[in-house]
């Protein structure tokens, strides 16, 4: 089974793929783990629906991202 969610780290130059997750909850938990060593924002993309979620390294999810993964946020 192909994981449904992709996790990206938001960087100055754009997005860097980190890994895949089977659920939004699993992706959020992984972002919390990553945030212990690297603060910042992460983008989680649902491959099935195309919805995007910005998740801070502290694990707090924001609204669906109003931008696309072609480059950095405006």
N, C-alpha and C positions, 0 to 999 in steps of 0.2 A: 504494500500500500504506500502510495506517495504521500508524504506529509502535506497537510493543507496550508500551513502558514510558513512564510519565510520571514526571517528576522534580519534586519539591516541596521547597522550603526550609522547615525547621521554624523557626517564629518564635513569639514569646510569645503572639500572638493566634491562632495556629493554623498552617495550612499555606498557602504561597504557591506556586502553580504556576510552574515555571521554564521547562520545555520538555519535549519528547518525545524518545525515543531508540529506535532499532531493536533494541537488545539490552541486556542487563544490563551487559555489558562496556563498551559505548558510554556508557551512563548513568553508570557508575562513573568512566570516564575524564573525562567532562564535569564531574562533581562535583569531581574533582581540580583541573581547570582553574578552576572557580568558587572553590574553596577557597584558591587563591593570593591572592584579593582579599577573601574573606569567609569567615572560619572559622565552623564550626557544623555542624549535622547536616542531612542531606537525607533525604527519604523517596522511595524509588523503588517505584512500584506497577506490577505486571505486569497489564495490562488483560485478558489472556486467562485467567489463573488466579486473579487477585485477591490473589496473594502480595505482601507488603510487606517491603521491606528498608530498614533504617536504615543510611545510609552517612555516615561522618564526612567532613569536608572534606579530611582527609588520604587519603581513598580507601579506608579500611578498612571493610569491610562487616560489619555485625553480624547477628544472627539476624533472622529475619522479625519485623517489628514486631508487638507484642501489642496494638496499638490501631488504631483506625480513623481515617480522614481527615475526621471530622466536626468535629474541634477539636483543641486542644492535648493533649499527653500528660498523663496524671494524674501 
